[in-house]
Each structure stands twice: as structure tokens, then as C-alpha cells.
């Protein structure tokens, strides 16, 4: 399990989408995220799990 913490910019690069898209998903609670100070943060393992759920695959 990877407990690396990512920023909006890092998640956007990882998912190959605009930073605004990640901000909206986080604000709408559609992607696993939490705030530190006023900034969104993401646990890499939670993002990877979320991706699997979006694609309908299970972890192997």
C-alpha cells in the first residue's frame, strides 16, 4: 500500500486532466480527498482504488 500524499497538480498530472477538474471532483466529494489548511490533498492508494472502481475492475 502506498500512503504517498498528492496535491491537486500531481493528481491532475497522474489522471491527465485539468487541475480544475480535480478541484471540482474533490469539492463535489466525487474523488477521495481531504483538506490540509485550505489545500486539497489526496492519498495515492485511495486514488488508485477510486480508479479501479471507476473502471469496474477489482484490485489484484
N, CA, C, O and CB atoms as a CASP TS submission, in Angstrom:
PFRMAT TS
TARGET T0000
AUTHOR 0000-0000-0000
METHOD Language model
MODEL 1
PARENT N/A
ATOM      1  N   UNK     1       0.855  -1.190   0.000  1.00  0.00           N
ATOM      2  CA  UNK     1       0.000   0.000   0.000  1.00  0.00           C
ATOM      3  C   UNK     1       0.889   1.238   0.000  1.00  0.00           C
ATOM      4  O   UNK     1       1.846   1.330   0.769  1.00  0.00           O
ATOM      5  CB  UNK     1      -0.966   0.007   1.233  1.00  0.00           C
ATOM      6  N   UNK     2       0.567   2.167  -0.854  1.00  0.00           N
ATOM      7  CA  UNK     2       1.349   3.393  -0.960  1.00  0.00           C
ATOM      8  C   UNK     2       0.590   4.527  -0.286  1.00  0.00           C
ATOM      9  O   UNK     2      -0.493   4.902  -0.736  1.00  0.00           O
ATOM     10  CB  UNK     2       1.653   3.737  -2.443  1.00  0.00           C
ATOM     11  N   UNK     3       1.148   5.076   0.790  1.00  0.00           N
ATOM     12  CA  UNK     3       0.484   6.146   1.528  1.00  0.00           C
ATOM     13  C   UNK     3       0.977   7.529   1.128  1.00  0.00           C
ATOM     14  O   UNK     3       0.840   8.483   1.893  1.00  0.00           O
ATOM     15  CB  UNK     3       0.685   5.948   3.005  1.00  0.00           C
ATOM     16  N   UNK     4       1.547   7.642  -0.060  1.00  0.00           N
ATOM     17  CA  UNK     4       2.026   8.929  -0.548  1.00  0.00           C
ATOM     18  C   UNK     4       0.866   9.912  -0.638  1.00  0.00           C
ATOM     19  O   UNK     4      -0.232   9.548  -1.060  1.00  0.00           O
ATOM     20  CB  UNK     4       2.713   8.773  -1.921  1.00  0.00           C
ATOM     21  N   UNK     5       1.111  11.160  -0.242  1.00  0.00           N
ATOM     22  CA  UNK     5       0.097  12.206  -0.303  1.00  0.00           C
ATOM     23  C   UNK     5       0.388  13.081  -1.522  1.00  0.00           C
ATOM     24  O   UNK     5       1.520  13.517  -1.732  1.00  0.00           O
ATOM     25  CB  UNK     5       0.074  13.057   1.015  1.00  0.00           C
ATOM     26  N   UNK     6      -0.650  13.329  -2.317  1.00  0.00           N
ATOM     27  CA  UNK     6      -0.511  14.092  -3.560  1.00  0.00           C
ATOM     28  C   UNK     6      -1.271  15.413  -3.492  1.00  0.00           C
ATOM     29  O   UNK     6      -2.232  15.554  -2.735  1.00  0.00           O
ATOM     30  CB  UNK     6      -1.009  13.265  -4.748  1.00  0.00           C
ATOM     31  N   UNK     7      -0.830  16.366  -4.286  1.00  0.00           N
ATOM     32  CA  UNK     7      -1.516  17.653  -4.426  1.00  0.00           C
ATOM     33  C   UNK     7      -2.479  17.582  -5.614  1.00  0.00           C
ATOM     34  O   UNK     7      -2.485  16.613  -6.373  1.00  0.00           O
ATOM     35  CB  UNK     7      -0.487  18.820  -4.614  1.00  0.00           C
ATOM     36  N   UNK     8      -3.288  18.628  -5.752  1.00  0.00           N
ATOM     37  CA  UNK     8      -4.196  18.704  -6.914  1.00  0.00           C
ATOM     38  C   UNK     8      -3.394  18.608  -8.211  1.00  0.00           C
ATOM     39  O   UNK     8      -3.781  17.880  -9.126  1.00  0.00           O
ATOM     40  CB  UNK     8      -5.021  20.029  -6.888  1.00  0.00           C
ATOM     41  N   UNK     9      -2.292  19.330  -8.295  1.00  0.00           N
ATOM     42  CA  UNK     9      -1.479  19.317  -9.509  1.00  0.00           C
ATOM     43  C   UNK     9      -0.970  17.913  -9.815  1.00  0.00           C
ATOM     44  O   UNK     9      -1.011  17.480 -10.967  1.00  0.00           O
ATOM     45  CB  UNK     9      -0.301  20.284  -9.370  1.00  0.00           C
ATOM     46  N   UNK    10      -0.494  17.202  -8.810  1.00  0.00           N
ATOM     47  CA  UNK    10       0.022  15.855  -9.018  1.00  0.00           C
ATOM     48  C   UNK    10      -1.072  14.888  -9.450  1.00  0.00           C
ATOM     49  O   UNK    10      -0.847  14.048 -10.322  1.00  0.00           O
ATOM     50  CB  UNK    10       0.686  15.351  -7.753  1.00  0.00           C
ATOM     51  N   UNK    11      -2.259  14.997  -8.846  1.00  0.00           N
ATOM     52  CA  UNK    11      -3.372  14.127  -9.230  1.00  0.00           C
ATOM     53  C   UNK    11      -3.815  14.441 -10.658  1.00  0.00           C
ATOM     54  O   UNK    11      -4.107  13.530 -11.433  1.00  0.00           O
ATOM     55  CB  UNK    11      -4.559  14.290  -8.248  1.00  0.00           C
ATOM     56  N   UNK    12      -3.865  15.713 -11.003  1.00  0.00           N
ATOM     57  CA  UNK    12      -4.245  16.114 -12.361  1.00  0.00           C
ATOM     58  C   UNK    12      -3.254  15.536 -13.383  1.00  0.00           C
ATOM     59  O   UNK    12      -3.657  15.025 -14.427  1.00  0.00           O
ATOM     60  CB  UNK    12      -4.300  17.665 -12.477  1.00  0.00           C
ATOM     61  N   UNK    13      -1.976  15.622 -13.074  1.00  0.00           N
ATOM     62  CA  UNK    13      -0.969  15.052 -13.978  1.00  0.00           C
ATOM     63  C   UNK    13      -1.112  13.539 -14.063  1.00  0.00           C
ATOM     64  O   UNK    13      -1.018  12.963 -15.147  1.00  0.00           O
ATOM     65  CB  UNK    13       0.451  15.421 -13.511  1.00  0.00           C
ATOM     66  N   UNK    14      -1.338  12.897 -12.927  1.00  0.00           N
ATOM     67  CA  UNK    14      -1.486  11.439 -12.868  1.00  0.00           C
ATOM     68  C   UNK    14      -2.680  10.974 -13.701  1.00  0.00           C
ATOM     69  O   UNK    14      -2.595   9.979 -14.420  1.00  0.00           O
ATOM     70  CB  UNK    14      -1.649  10.975 -11.409  1.00  0.00           C
ATOM     71  N   UNK    15      -3.802  11.711 -13.595  1.00  0.00           N
ATOM     72  CA  UNK    15      -5.017  11.339 -14.324  1.00  0.00           C
ATOM     73  C   UNK    15      -5.111  11.970 -15.709  1.00  0.00           C
ATOM     74  O   UNK    15      -6.031  11.688 -16.477  1.00  0.00           O
ATOM     75  CB  UNK    15      -6.225  11.726 -13.523  1.00  0.00           C
ATOM     76  N   UNK    16      -4.139  12.831 -16.012  1.00  0.00           N
ATOM     77  CA  UNK    16      -4.087  13.517 -17.320  1.00  0.00           C
ATOM     78  C   UNK    16      -5.341  14.347 -17.587  1.00  0.00           C
ATOM     79  O   UNK    16      -5.948  14.269 -18.655  1.00  0.00           O
ATOM     80  CB  UNK    16      -3.905  12.493 -18.446  1.00  0.00           C
ATOM     81  N   UNK    17      -5.711  15.147 -16.577  1.00  0.00           N
ATOM     82  CA  UNK    17      -6.842  16.068 -16.701  1.00  0.00           C
ATOM     83  C   UNK    17      -6.420  17.431 -16.165  1.00  0.00           C
ATOM     84  O   UNK    17      -5.344  17.580 -15.585  1.00  0.00           O
ATOM     85  CB  UNK    17      -8.100  15.532 -15.936  1.00  0.00           C
ATOM     86  N   UNK    18      -7.275  18.408 -16.366  1.00  0.00           N
ATOM     87  CA  UNK    18      -7.018  19.760 -15.887  1.00  0.00           C
ATOM     88  C   UNK    18      -7.133  19.823 -14.364  1.00  0.00           C
ATOM     89  O   UNK    18      -7.932  19.100 -13.769  1.00  0.00           O
ATOM     90  CB  UNK    18      -7.993  20.753 -16.539  1.00  0.00           C
ATOM     91  N   UNK    19      -6.344  20.677 -13.742  1.00  0.00           N
ATOM     92  CA  UNK    19      -6.403  20.850 -12.284  1.00  0.00           C
ATOM     93  C   UNK    19      -7.803  21.258 -11.826  1.00  0.00           C
ATOM     94  O   UNK    19      -8.253  20.839 -10.760  1.00  0.00           O
ATOM     95  CB  UNK    19      -5.379  21.902 -11.831  1.00  0.00           C
ATOM     96  N   UNK    20      -8.493  22.073 -12.626  1.00  0.00           N
ATOM     97  CA  UNK    20      -9.853  22.494 -12.268  1.00  0.00           C
ATOM     98  C   UNK    20     -10.806  21.306 -12.167  1.00  0.00           C
ATOM     99  O   UNK    20     -11.724  21.309 -11.347  1.00  0.00           O
ATOM    100  CB  UNK    20     -10.382  23.493 -13.294  1.00  0.00           C
ATOM    101  N   UNK    21     -10.586  20.299 -12.996  1.00  0.00           N
ATOM    102  CA  UNK    21     -11.414  19.091 -12.954  1.00  0.00           C
ATOM    103  C   UNK    21     -11.240  18.383 -11.613  1.00  0.00           C
ATOM    104  O   UNK    21     -12.222  17.952 -11.009  1.00  0.00           O
ATOM    105  CB  UNK    21     -11.052  18.136 -14.119  1.00  0.00           C
ATOM    106  N   UNK    22     -10.007  18.262 -11.149  1.00  0.00           N
ATOM    107  CA  UNK    22      -9.733  17.602  -9.869  1.00  0.00           C
ATOM    108  C   UNK    22     -10.322  18.422  -8.728  1.00  0.00           C
ATOM    109  O   UNK    22     -10.913  17.866  -7.803  1.00  0.00           O
ATOM    110  CB  UNK    22      -8.209  17.405  -9.663  1.00  0.00           C
ATOM    111  N   UNK    23     -10.165  19.730  -8.789  1.00  0.00           N
ATOM    112  CA  UNK    23     -10.732  20.596  -7.745  1.00  0.00           C
ATOM    113  C   UNK    23     -12.245  20.404  -7.666  1.00  0.00           C
ATOM    114  O   UNK    23     -12.796  20.298  -6.570  1.00  0.00           O
ATOM    115  CB  UNK    23     -10.393  22.088  -8.023  1.00  0.00           C
ATOM    116  N   UNK    24     -12.923  20.357  -8.814  1.00  0.00           N
ATOM    117  CA  UNK    24     -14.379  20.184  -8.839  1.00  0.00           C
ATOM    118  C   UNK    24     -14.771  18.815  -8.290  1.00  0.00           C
ATOM    119  O   UNK    24     -15.708  18.711  -7.498  1.00  0.00           O
ATOM    120  CB  UNK    24     -14.919  20.356 -10.272  1.00  0.00           C
ATOM    121  N   UNK    25     -14.062  17.764  -8.703  1.00  0.00           N
ATOM    122  CA  UNK    25     -14.357  16.422  -8.197  1.00  0.00           C
ATOM    123  C   UNK    25     -14.187  16.357  -6.681  1.00  0.00           C
ATOM    124  O   UNK    25     -15.000  15.746  -5.988  1.00  0.00           O
ATOM    125  CB  UNK    25     -13.450  15.386  -8.873  1.00  0.00           C
ATOM    126  N   UNK    26     -13.135  16.982  -6.171  1.00  0.00           N
ATOM    127  CA  UNK    26     -12.895  16.984  -4.722  1.00  0.00           C
ATOM    128  C   UNK    26     -13.979  17.778  -4.003  1.00  0.00           C
ATOM    129  O   UNK    26     -14.503  17.328  -2.984  1.00  0.00           O
ATOM    130  CB  UNK    26     -11.503  17.571  -4.400  1.00  0.00           C
ATOM    131  N   UNK    27     -14.315  18.940  -4.517  1.00  0.00           N
ATOM    132  CA  UNK    27     -15.345  19.788  -3.904  1.00  0.00           C
ATOM    133  C   UNK    27     -16.704  19.095  -3.881  1.00  0.00           C
ATOM    134  O   UNK    27     -17.476  19.251  -2.935  1.00  0.00           O
ATOM    135  CB  UNK    27     -15.455  21.117  -4.656  1.00  0.00           C
ATOM    136  N   UNK    28     -16.986  18.333  -4.925  1.00  0.00           N
ATOM    137  CA  UNK    28     -18.259  17.610  -5.030  1.00  0.00           C
ATOM    138  C   UNK    28     -18.209  16.237  -4.351  1.00  0.00           C
ATOM    139  O   UNK    28     -19.162  15.462  -4.437  1.00  0.00           O
ATOM    140  CB  UNK    28     -18.640  17.441  -6.496  1.00  0.00           C
ATOM    141  N   UNK    29     -17.097  15.945  -3.679  1.00  0.00           N
ATOM    142  CA  UNK    29     -16.891  14.666  -2.980  1.00  0.00           C
ATOM    143  C   UNK    29     -17.039  13.460  -3.903  1.00  0.00           C
ATOM    144  O   UNK    29     -17.561  12.420  -3.501  1.00  0.00           O
ATOM    145  CB  UNK    29     -17.871  14.541  -1.829  1.00  0.00           C
ATOM    146  N   UNK    30     -16.579  13.608  -5.137  1.00  0.00           N
ATOM    147  CA  UNK    30     -16.658  12.515  -6.105  1.00  0.00           C
ATOM    148  C   UNK    30     -15.327  11.785  -6.242  1.00  0.00           C
ATOM    149  O   UNK    30     -15.238  10.771  -6.935  1.00  0.00           O
ATOM    150  CB  UNK    30     -17.098  13.044  -7.462  1.00  0.00           C
ATOM    151  N   UNK    31     -14.300  12.299  -5.585  1.00  0.00           N
ATOM    152  CA  UNK    31     -12.983  11.670  -5.572  1.00  0.00           C
ATOM    153  C   UNK    31     -12.492  11.735  -4.128  1.00  0.00           C
ATOM    154  O   UNK    31     -12.726  12.740  -3.457  1.00  0.00           O
ATOM    155  CB  UNK    31     -11.970  12.381  -6.575  1.00  0.00           C
ATOM    156  N   UNK    32     -11.821  10.700  -3.630  1.00  0.00           N
ATOM    157  CA  UNK    32     -11.374  10.721  -2.235  1.00  0.00           C
ATOM    158  C   UNK    32     -10.314  11.795  -2.000  1.00  0.00           C
ATOM    159  O   UNK    32      -9.254  11.787  -2.627  1.00  0.00           O
ATOM    160  CB  UNK    32     -10.824   9.353  -1.836  1.00  0.00           C
ATOM    161  N   UNK    33     -10.615  12.711  -1.093  1.00  0.00           N
ATOM    162  CA  UNK    33      -9.713  13.835  -0.831  1.00  0.00           C
ATOM    163  C   UNK    33      -9.949  14.367   0.573  1.00  0.00           C
ATOM    164  O   UNK    33     -10.968  14.078   1.200  1.00  0.00           O
ATOM    165  CB  UNK    33      -9.912  14.959  -1.874  1.00  0.00           C
ATOM    166  N   UNK    34      -8.997  15.142   1.050  1.00  0.00           N
ATOM    167  CA  UNK    34      -9.149  15.811   2.338  1.00  0.00           C
ATOM    168  C   UNK    34      -8.399  17.126   2.273  1.00  0.00           C
ATOM    169  O   UNK    34      -7.531  17.321   1.423  1.00  0.00           O
ATOM    170  CB  UNK    34      -8.628  14.924   3.513  1.00  0.00           C
ATOM    171  N   UNK    35      -8.741  18.021   3.177  1.00  0.00           N
ATOM    172  CA  UNK    35      -8.103  19.334   3.184  1.00  0.00           C
ATOM    173  C   UNK    35      -7.086  19.437   4.310  1.00  0.00           C
ATOM    174  O   UNK    35      -7.307  18.946   5.417  1.00  0.00           O
ATOM    175  CB  UNK    35      -9.152  20.438   3.318  1.00  0.00           C
ATOM    176  N   UNK    36      -5.976  20.082   4.008  1.00  0.00           N
ATOM    177  CA  UNK    36      -4.958  20.428   4.988  1.00  0.00           C
ATOM    178  C   UNK    36      -4.755  21.933   4.847  1.00  0.00           C
ATOM    179  O   UNK    36      -4.307  22.419   3.809  1.00  0.00           O
ATOM    180  CB  UNK    36      -3.601  19.612   4.767  1.00  0.00           C
ATOM    181  N   UNK    37      -5.095  22.663   5.913  1.00  0.00           N
ATOM    182  CA  UNK    37      -5.035  24.111   5.766  1.00  0.00           C
ATOM    183  C   UNK    37      -6.151  24.528   4.835  1.00  0.00           C
ATOM    184  O   UNK    37      -7.278  24.340   5.293  1.00  0.00           O
ATOM    185  CB  UNK    37      -3.648  24.580   5.229  1.00  0.00           C
ATOM    186  N   UNK    38      -6.084  24.993   3.768  1.00  0.00           N
ATOM    187  CA  UNK    38      -7.164  25.226   2.815  1.00  0.00           C
ATOM    188  C   UNK    38      -6.907  24.500   1.528  1.00  0.00           C
ATOM    189  O   UNK    38      -7.583  24.739   0.527  1.00  0.00           O
ATOM    190  CB  UNK    38      -7.338  26.704   2.548  1.00  0.00           C
ATOM    191  N   UNK    39      -5.915  23.594   1.541  1.00  0.00           N
ATOM    192  CA  UNK    39      -5.499  22.929   0.307  1.00  0.00           C
ATOM    193  C   UNK    39      -5.933  21.472   0.275  1.00  0.00           C
ATOM    194  O   UNK    39      -5.847  20.753   1.271  1.00  0.00           O
ATOM    195  CB  UNK    39      -3.992  23.019   0.145  1.00  0.00           C
ATOM    196  N   UNK    40      -6.399  21.060  -0.889  1.00  0.00           N
ATOM    197  CA  UNK    40      -6.801  19.671  -1.076  1.00  0.00           C
ATOM    198  C   UNK    40      -5.575  18.774  -1.136  1.00  0.00           C
ATOM    199  O   UNK    40      -4.546  19.140  -1.704  1.00  0.00           O
ATOM    200  CB  UNK    40      -7.643  19.515  -2.352  1.00  0.00           C
ATOM    201  N   UNK    41      -5.702  17.585  -0.537  1.00  0.00           N
ATOM    202  CA  UNK    41      -4.673  16.558  -0.594  1.00  0.00           C
ATOM    203  C   UNK    41      -5.347  15.226  -0.886  1.00  0.00           C
ATOM    204  O   UNK    41      -6.529  15.037  -0.599  1.00  0.00           O
ATOM    205  CB  UNK    41      -3.854  16.498   0.732  1.00  0.00           C
ATOM    206  N   UNK    42      -4.573  14.302  -1.463  1.00  0.00           N
ATOM    207  CA  UNK    42      -5.097  13.024  -1.914  1.00  0.00           C
ATOM    208  C   UNK    42      -4.118  11.919  -1.546  1.00  0.00           C
ATOM    209  O   UNK    42      -2.910  12.063  -1.730  1.00  0.00           O
ATOM    210  CB  UNK    42      -5.359  13.041  -3.436  1.00  0.00           C
ATOM    211  N   UNK    43      -4.639  10.824  -1.030  1.00  0.00           N
ATOM    212  CA  UNK    43      -3.793   9.674  -0.726  1.00  0.00           C
ATOM    213  C   UNK    43      -3.709   8.830  -1.999  1.00  0.00           C
ATOM    214  O   UNK    43      -4.732   8.431  -2.556  1.00  0.00           O
ATOM    215  CB  UNK    43      -4.360   8.834   0.494  1.00  0.00           C
ATOM    216  N   UNK    44      -2.482   8.564  -2.452  1.00  0.00           N
ATOM    217  CA  UNK    44      -2.305   7.838  -3.722  1.00  0.00           C
ATOM    218  C   UNK    44      -3.064   6.512  -3.727  1.00  0.00           C
ATOM    219  O   UNK    44      -3.701   6.177  -4.725  1.00  0.00           O
ATOM    220  CB  UNK    44      -0.814   7.580  -3.982  1.00  0.00           C
ATOM    221  N   UNK    45      -3.011   5.766  -2.649  1.00  0.00           N
ATOM    222  CA  UNK    45      -3.694   4.461  -2.625  1.00  0.00           C
ATOM    223  C   UNK    45      -5.211   4.632  -2.774  1.00  0.00           C
ATOM    224  O   UNK    45      -5.862   3.802  -3.408  1.00  0.00           O
ATOM    225  CB  UNK    45      -3.373   3.709  -1.309  1.00  0.00           C
ATOM    226  N   UNK    46      -5.774   5.691  -2.202  1.00  0.00           N
ATOM    227  CA  UNK    46      -7.213   5.944  -2.330  1.00  0.00           C
ATOM    228  C   UNK    46      -7.564   6.323  -3.767  1.00  0.00           C
ATOM    229  O   UNK    46      -8.615   5.932  -4.273  1.00  0.00           O
ATOM    230  CB  UNK    46      -7.657   7.061  -1.360  1.00  0.00           C
ATOM    231  N   UNK    47      -6.687   7.083  -4.423  1.00  0.00           N
ATOM    232  CA  UNK    47      -6.915   7.459  -5.827  1.00  0.00           C
ATOM    233  C   UNK    47      -6.862   6.213  -6.712  1.00  0.00           C
ATOM    234  O   UNK    47      -7.691   6.047  -7.607  1.00  0.00           O
ATOM    235  CB  UNK    47      -5.860   8.508  -6.299  1.00  0.00           C
ATOM    236  N   UNK    48      -5.895   5.347  -6.464  1.00  0.00           N
ATOM    237  CA  UNK    48      -5.785   4.120  -7.258  1.00  0.00           C
ATOM    238  C   UNK    48      -7.008   3.221  -7.064  1.00  0.00           C
ATOM    239  O   UNK    48      -7.489   2.603  -8.014  1.00  0.00           O
ATOM    240  CB  UNK    48      -4.507   3.355  -6.881  1.00  0.00           C
ATOM    241  N   UNK    49      -7.502   3.155  -5.840  1.00  0.00           N
ATOM    242  CA  UNK    49      -8.716   2.386  -5.554  1.00  0.00           C
ATOM    243  C   UNK    49      -9.919   3.009  -6.272  1.00  0.00           C
ATOM    244  O   UNK    49     -10.747   2.294  -6.837  1.00  0.00           O
ATOM    245  CB  UNK    49      -8.972   2.322  -4.024  1.00  0.00           C
ATOM    246  N   UNK    50     -10.010   4.328  -6.247  1.00  0.00           N
ATOM    247  CA  UNK    50     -11.088   5.054  -6.916  1.00  0.00           C
ATOM    248  C   UNK    50     -11.055   4.775  -8.424  1.00  0.00           C
ATOM    249  O   UNK    50     -12.100   4.579  -9.043  1.00  0.00           O
ATOM    250  CB  UNK    50     -10.973   6.578  -6.643  1.00  0.00           C
ATOM    251  N   UNK    51      -9.866   4.760  -9.003  1.00  0.00           N
ATOM    252  CA  UNK    51      -9.726   4.477 -10.443  1.00  0.00           C
ATOM    253  C   UNK    51     -10.275   3.084 -10.741  1.00  0.00           C
ATOM    254  O   UNK    51     -11.014   2.897 -11.708  1.00  0.00           O
ATOM    255  CB  UNK    51      -8.230   4.583 -10.895  1.00  0.00           C
ATOM    256  N   UNK    52      -9.915   2.112  -9.913  1.00  0.00           N
ATOM    257  CA  UNK    52     -10.416   0.750 -10.113  1.00  0.00           C
ATOM    258  C   UNK    52     -11.929   0.700 -10.051  1.00  0.00           C
ATOM    259  O   UNK    52     -12.559  -0.006 -10.838  1.00  0.00           O
ATOM    260  CB  UNK    52      -9.827  -0.192  -9.075  1.00  0.00           C
ATOM    261  N   UNK    53     -12.525   1.446  -9.120  1.00  0.00           N
ATOM    262  CA  UNK    53     -13.983   1.483  -9.009  1.00  0.00           C
ATOM    263  C   UNK    53     -14.598   2.114 -10.254  1.00  0.00           C
ATOM    264  O   UNK    53     -15.645   1.666 -10.721  1.00  0.00           O
ATOM    265  CB  UNK    53     -14.410   2.259  -7.750  1.00  0.00           C
ATOM    266  N   UNK    54     -13.956   3.150 -10.794  1.00  0.00           N
ATOM    267  CA  UNK    54     -14.480   3.839 -11.975  1.00  0.00           C
ATOM    268  C   UNK    54     -14.427   2.940 -13.213  1.00  0.00           C
ATOM    269  O   UNK    54     -15.281   3.031 -14.095  1.00  0.00           O
ATOM    270  CB  UNK    54     -13.691   5.132 -12.230  1.00  0.00           C
ATOM    271  N   UNK    55     -13.422   2.079 -13.264  1.00  0.00           N
ATOM    272  CA  UNK    55     -13.273   1.215 -14.435  1.00  0.00           C
ATOM    273  C   UNK    55     -13.961  -0.126 -14.252  1.00  0.00           C
ATOM    274  O   UNK    55     -13.999  -0.942 -15.173  1.00  0.00           O
ATOM    275  CB  UNK    55     -11.811   0.995 -14.736  1.00  0.00           C
ATOM    276  N   UNK    56     -14.515  -0.357 -13.038  1.00  0.00           N
ATOM    277  CA  UNK    56     -15.226  -1.601 -12.781  1.00  0.00           C
ATOM    278  C   UNK    56     -14.320  -2.786 -12.537  1.00  0.00           C
ATOM    279  O   UNK    56     -14.766  -3.934 -12.558  1.00  0.00           O
ATOM    280  CB  UNK    56     -16.120  -1.903 -13.916  1.00  0.00           C
ATOM    281  N   UNK    57     -13.034  -2.508 -12.302  1.00  0.00           N
ATOM    282  CA  UNK    57     -12.084  -3.590 -12.040  1.00  0.00           C
ATOM    283  C   UNK    57     -11.872  -3.739 -10.542  1.00  0.00           C
ATOM    284  O   UNK    57     -12.108  -2.810  -9.770  1.00  0.00           O
ATOM    285  CB  UNK    57     -10.737  -3.327 -12.753  1.00  0.00           C
ATOM    286  N   UNK    58     -11.428  -4.912 -10.150  1.00  0.00           N
ATOM    287  CA  UNK    58     -11.101  -5.145  -8.746  1.00  0.00           C
ATOM    288  C   UNK    58      -9.588  -5.200  -8.611  1.00  0.00           C
ATOM    289  O   UNK    58      -8.879  -5.512  -9.568  1.00  0.00           O
ATOM    290  CB  UNK    58     -11.760  -6.460  -8.217  1.00  0.00           C
ATOM    291  N   UNK    59      -9.099  -4.893  -7.411  1.00  0.00           N
ATOM    292  CA  UNK    59      -7.659  -4.917  -7.155  1.00  0.00           C
ATOM    293  C   UNK    59      -7.148  -6.344  -7.282  1.00  0.00           C
ATOM    294  O   UNK    59      -7.825  -7.292  -6.885  1.00  0.00           O
ATOM    295  CB  UNK    59      -7.332  -4.342  -5.751  1.00  0.00           C
ATOM    296  N   UNK    60      -5.950  -6.492  -7.837  1.00  0.00           N
ATOM    297  CA  UNK    60      -5.371  -7.836  -7.970  1.00  0.00           C
ATOM    298  C   UNK    60      -4.205  -7.999  -7.038  1.00  0.00           C
ATOM    299  O   UNK    60      -3.586  -9.063  -7.004  1.00  0.00           O
ATOM    300  CB  UNK    60      -4.929  -8.106  -9.407  1.00  0.00           C
TER
END
